[in-house]
Amino acid sequence: MEDLLRPIYQERASHANTLGIILLEKHKPENPATDNFDVMLFIIVKEDQPTNSFKHYELESGKIAGLKIVHVDQVNEWIQLGTNRRVLDWVMNGKILFERNEYLSQLKQSLFDFPLKDRKKRIGLEFAKLIKRFRDGKELFEAGHLLDAYNYMVHALHHLARLSVIDHGFHPEITVWHQVKKIEPEIYKLYQELVESEETLAKKLELLFLASEFLVNTNTKIGSLHLIEVMEEKEAWSIQELMVHREIRDYSVDLEALVEFLIERKVIAVITEKTKGQGILHRNYSSHKLSTK
């Protein structure tokens, strides 16, 4: 298979902007790692203008091949935010056909190392999403919208699972529940109860919210660490300042729910200041440690 694709990848390897080329082959009838192509080439480039390109080929043997050319900035974003976990599989398990200046070898090593700074941000992102989904799910449950509450809680548990995997120093894989079953069986059991229990949906959700609330509270310290470390840069922050901060903006969509949760847990303090309007105050925020100095 590799021989048939050699003209394609050798032509790309000759380009100065090509950083690495990875080959992935399908070894099972259904293999999501290759997007169900028989073989796939994943090429990382550093073009002047970021651009992604996708091509499909049919080989004389009847096999189908896919080609993905992706800009290095996009790959870095997927890895840093965990928004395309399949890329981790490609980099970690694919066959390196070409790399410039050991780019792919170094990238693979950084994924194995998973530096603490990167883990903190990923945990903060997953925790923010967890809080938003959990609180929205609880509101829907209390309003009697059980199916919608169920959907939110499935997502909340996924974020809790990924948070746990990251906290243990690993990147969440596509098969995250396989990882969690070994790392945090308590979280796995919650998910199993939600999808397999024969209790009524209302009863399952009621029990799940009780158990999940304990796990959410248990993870508050580690989940809020990234945000709190940013907030310790100065005394008080407006919500706008936090949302546009380079370290926080990647989870700004869930930030307001996270801030309110942390205020309730006395991790963040509210600091008010006068406005021109009578009886109206600006609401700013401070880490509780700074606010009590």
N, C-alpha and C positions, 0 to 999 in steps of 0.2 A: 504493500500500500504506500509506504513511504517513497519507494522508487517512482511510482506513478506521479506523485505530487512534487518530486524533486524540481522539475522545471519551474513550477510556480514559486516555491519558497526560495530557490536559489536566486531567482530574479529579484525578490524582495530583499534578500540578504545582501545583495550588492548595493542597495540604497544606503547612503550614509545616515539617514534618519531612522533606520530600523534598529531598534534596541534588542529585540529578542523574538524568536519564533518557537512556538510550542506545538507539538503534535499530540492529539488525543484520538484514540481508537476505541470503537465500541466493542466491548467484549461480552455484552449481554444483549438479548433481543430488545429490551427497553432500557436505554441508558440516558438519563437526563443530563449527565455530565457532558455529553457530546451533542446535546439538543436533538438526540436520536438520529444524527447523521452517522454513517458508517465510520467516517473519519473527519476530523476537524483540525484546521490550522488556526492558531491564535497568534496574531502578530501585534506587537506593541511598538509604536512609532513615536517620534517626537517632531512631527511636522511643524512648520512655522505657524500654520493655521490649524488648530485642533479640528480633526475630522475623523469620523468613524465610517468604515466601509464594510459591507457585507456582500459576499458572493456565494452562489451555489453552483456545484459542478456535478455532472453525471459521468462516471467513468465507464470505459468499455466493458469492464467486468460486471456492470450493473450496480455497482456501489455508488452511494451518494456522498459527496464531500461538501463541507462548508468551510468558508474562509471568513474570519473576522479580523479586521484591522482596526485597532483601537488606540487612541492617543494615550500617552503615559499619564497625563493629568486625570483622565477619566478612570484609568486603572487605579491610580492612587486614591481617588475619591471613593470608588467602590470598596476598596480595602479599608480605608480609614473609617468609613461610616457603616460598613457592613451591609450595603444596599444591594450587592450582587455577590452572594456567597459562593456562587458557582465559579467565579474567578479564582477564589482561593483554591478550589479543587484543581482548576486548570494549572495554576502556577505550582502547587505542591506536588501534583501527581502526573502532570504531563511530561512528555519526553522533550528535552531541550534539543532542538535541531540547530539553533544558531543563537548566539548572544554576543553583544558588543561590550567589551570591557567588563565581562563577568556580571552584566546587569541582572540577568535572571537568577544566577546563583546567589547574588547578594540580596535580591528581593525575597527569594525563598528562605534564606537564613533569617532575614528580618521578621518574616512571618512565624518562623519557629521561635524566635526570641520573644516576640510580642512585647516590646518595651513598656515599662510601667506607665509612662506618660500617655502612650496611645491607649492603654487599657483603661485608664481613668476617664478619658473622654468618651470612649465607647460605652463604659458602664453608665456614665452620666446620661448619655443619649438614650440607652435602653431603659434606665430608671424613669426618665421623663416620660417616655412613651408608656411605660407600665402604669405610672400614676394616672395619666390622662385616660387610658383605656379602662383602668379599674374604677375610677370615679364615675366616668360616663356610664359604665356597665351597671354600677350600683344604683345610679339615678334611674336608669331605664327599668331595672328590676323593681324598684320601689314604685314606679309608675305603672307597673303591670305589663311592660313590654318584654315578655320573657325571651322570645327568640332573638330579639335585638341584644338583650342583656347577655345571652349565651354567646353570641358572636363576639361581643366586646371582651368577654372573659377568656375566650379561646385566644384572642390576640394578646390579652394581658399576660396570660400564662406563657405564651411564646417569648414575650419580652423578659419575663422573670427567668425563664430557662436560659436565654442567651446571656442575660446578666450574670447568672451563676457560672456558666461556662467561661466567660471572659474573666471573672473574678478568680477562677482557678488557673488562669494563664493560658487559655486556649482560645482559638478563634472558633466561633460557632459554625458548624458545618451545615449543609443542606439537611442532613439527618440529625438535627439537633437533639431530638428526643432520645436517640440512641446514645448520644453523649451524656445527656442529663441522667439517664437511667443509671449510669455508672457513677456519676459525680454527685448528684443530688437526688437520691431516690425519693425523698419527701416531695419534691416538686413534681417528679414524674408520676407519683401516685395521685396527686391532685388532678393532673391532666387526665390520667386513666379513669379516675372517678367521674370526671365531667363527661367524658365521651362514652364510657362503658357501663356506668351504674344504671340499674333498673329502677331507681327512684324516679318520681315525677320530676319534670324539669324545674318546677318551682322549688322542690325540696333540694335537688342537686345544687341549684344556684345559692340557696340559703346557706347550705353547709360550706359551699365553696367560698363564699364571701367571708365567712368567719375564719376559715383556715388561711385564706389568702391575706387577710388583713394582718395576721400575725407575721407572715413572711414578708409582707411589704414593710412593716415596721422594723423587722429584724434587719432588713437591707437598707434602711434609711441612711445610716452613717456612710456606708461605702457608696451608695447611690448618689448622695448629694456632695461627695467630696470634691468632684471636679468643679461644680458650680461655686462652692464655698471658697475654694482656693482662688478662683477668679475674683470673687467678691472681696477678698481680703487685700486686693490691690489698692482699694480706697475705702473711705468711710461709708458713703451712701451712693446708691445707684437708682436711677429711674428705670422703669421697665424697658423703655426704648434703648437706653444705654446697654442694658444686658442683652437685649435681642440682637443688636448689631455688633456685639463684641466678637472678634474673630474666633474665639474659642467656643462661644455659646451659640452662634447663629445657626449652626447645623441642627440644633434641636429647639430653635426659637418657637416653632409652631406649637410645641407642648410646654413651653416655659411657664406660661401664666398659671396653668394647673399645678405645675411643680412648685412654683413659688408659694402659692396659697397653701399647699400641703405642708411645706416646710415652715411656714408661719404658724400653722396649727401645732406643729411638732416643736416649736420654739427653737428651730435651727436658724431661721431668718427672723429678723425684727423689722417692724414697720417704723419708719421715721417720717414725720410729716413736716411740711413747711407751708407758710402762708402763700396765698395767691392774691390776685387783685380782686377776686370775687368774695363777697361777704359770706362767711360760713363755709367756704370751700378751701380745702387743703390739698397740696400736692402730696402724693403718696410715694415715698422712696423706700429703698430696702437696704439693709445692712446685715452682714453675717452676725449672728448673735454674739459671737466672741468680741467683735469690734464694738457693737452697740452697748455692751456692758462694761467696757473699759472705763 
